[in-house]
Amino acid sequence: ANGVVALVLLTAKNLKFDYPRGWAWAELSLILLFLLLQRLQWISGCYANRAQSAISMACFLSLSSVLLLLASYFAALQVYVMEVEFVMGLISLSLLAGQFILAVFAGHKYSKRPRDSIFLYLAAAVTLAALVSAWVL
């Protein structure tokens, strides 16, 4: 929902505010990237749960790290940030943080080989770094 709201608000902000040259297209690209990654994350998470695959859960976590950084950008770092975007960004960051915790527990449960655990914990470390960076920004 955050990506769709950002897309609608970008259109409204583009009509109301004077964006620096090229920034509106850059933000549109980031919104479309956010929506694509969100879809890929959903697919990866669904497959990980059905197949009980730690590797797929590591993929889910890796995609989550990028989504966390994009959500923090939309919440506070855009050229023009509206209050609704800030609130939606905080909600998105909170939901992604919850997904992170649940994905680590599920991935740990699904780990059958040491290699699976290594990939899972590496992805979890990267996602945790992105989560801390997102909340600091």
Helices and strands as residue ranges (DSSP letters): H 2-16, H 23-51, H 54-72, I 73-77, H 83-110, H 114-136
